[in-house]
């Protein structure tokens, strides 16, 4: 099968669910996922992989629990951030936003360890686009 280009605006327009990523491409053993986000996700940890975020629209905050203490990074549109493996984190969007993530195929959105998952967060390895 020959890959086809994916226009991210069209891909984002194809679904409405928040915190429910869609897989738009694959790079080696990684999924490229997009998601619409708003409100809080859940505190979670990926024990074996970093997590890359690119903010496509809006603003994303990521709470981090690090050895030196807790802090929040604020990511405006067009910014990138990588959460290091093993770092407990909690994404939060104060208003509707859109993000792109790189994660190894099969990585759960709620990580390897997490708090109780609220109903508005989809614990998934990503959904096919379309």
C-alpha positions in Angstrom: 0.0 0.0 0.0 1.3 3.4 -1.0 1.2 6.0 1.8 -0.9 9.1 1.2 -0.4 12.6 2.7 -2.5 13.4 5.7 -3.7 17.0 6.0 -3.8 17.6 9.8 -6.7 20.1 9.7 -8.9 17.5 7.9 -7.8 14.7 10.3 -8.7 16.9 13.3 -12.0 17.8 11.8 -12.9 14.1 11.4 -13.6 13.5 15.1 -14.8 15.4 18.2 -13.8 13.2 21.2 -11.3 14.8 23.7 -8.3 12.9 25.0 -8.9 10.1 22.4 -5.9 10.1 20.0 -6.0 9.2 16.3 -3.0 7.6 14.5 -2.2 9.6 11.4 1.1 8.0 10.5 3.8 5.6 11.5 7.6 6.2 11.7 9.5 3.0 12.2 8.1 1.5 15.4 6.4 4.8 16.4 2.9 6.1 16.0 2.2 9.8 15.1 -1.0 10.6 17.0 -3.1 13.7 17.1 -5.7 14.5 19.7 -8.2 17.2 20.7 -7.7 18.0 24.3 -9.5 20.1 27.0 -9.5 19.9 30.7 -7.4 17.5 32.7 -5.9 14.2 31.7 -4.6 11.9 34.5 -1.3 11.7 36.4 0.6 8.8 34.7 4.1 7.4 34.0 5.6 5.8 30.9 8.3 3.6 32.4 10.1 2.7 29.1 9.6 5.6 26.7 9.8 9.3 26.4 6.6 11.2 25.2 6.9 13.9 22.6 4.3 16.7 22.4 3.8 19.3 19.7 1.0 21.8 20.2 -0.9 22.4 16.9 -3.5 24.7 18.3 -4.3 26.3 21.7 -2.2 25.8 24.7 -1.1 22.7 26.7 0.1 22.6 30.3 2.0 19.6 31.5 2.3 19.0 35.3 5.6 17.2 36.1 6.6 15.4 39.3 10.3 15.5 39.3 13.0 14.7 42.0 13.3 18.4 42.7 9.6 18.8 43.1 6.5 19.5 41.1 6.4 22.0 38.3 4.2 22.9 35.2 5.5 23.6 31.7 3.2 25.8 29.5 3.3 25.0 25.8 1.8 27.6 23.5 0.9 26.8 19.9 3.9 25.7 17.9 6.0 24.6 20.8 7.4 21.1 21.5 8.3 19.3 24.7 9.5 15.8 25.6 8.5 14.2 28.9 11.4 11.9 29.9 10.6 8.3 30.5 9.8 7.5 34.2 8.6 11.1 34.9 5.1 11.3 36.3 3.1 13.8 34.3 -0.4 15.2 33.8 -1.4 17.1 30.7 -4.0 19.8 31.0 -5.6 22.2 28.5 -7.4 25.2 30.0 -9.3 25.6 26.7 -9.8 23.4 23.6 -6.4 22.6 22.0 -5.0 20.2 19.5 -1.7 18.2 19.9 0.5 15.8 18.0 2.5 13.1 19.9 5.2 10.6 19.0 4.9 7.3 20.9 6.1 3.7 20.3 3.3 1.7 18.7 1.2 0.1 21.4 1.9 2.7 24.1 -1.2 3.3 26.3 -2.3 6.9 26.6 -2.5 6.5 30.4 1.0 5.0 30.6 2.2 2.0 32.6 1.1 3.4 36.0 -1.7 5.9 36.5 -4.3 7.4 38.8 -7.9 6.4 38.4 -8.9 7.1 34.8 -11.8 9.6 34.5 -14.6 8.9 32.0 -13.5 11.7 29.7 -10.1 10.1 29.1 -9.8 7.3 26.6 -7.3 4.7 27.8 -6.2 3.5 24.4 -3.2 2.8 22.2 -4.7 5.1 19.6 -7.5 4.8 17.1 -7.2 4.5 13.4 -8.0 7.7 11.6 -11.4 7.8 9.7 
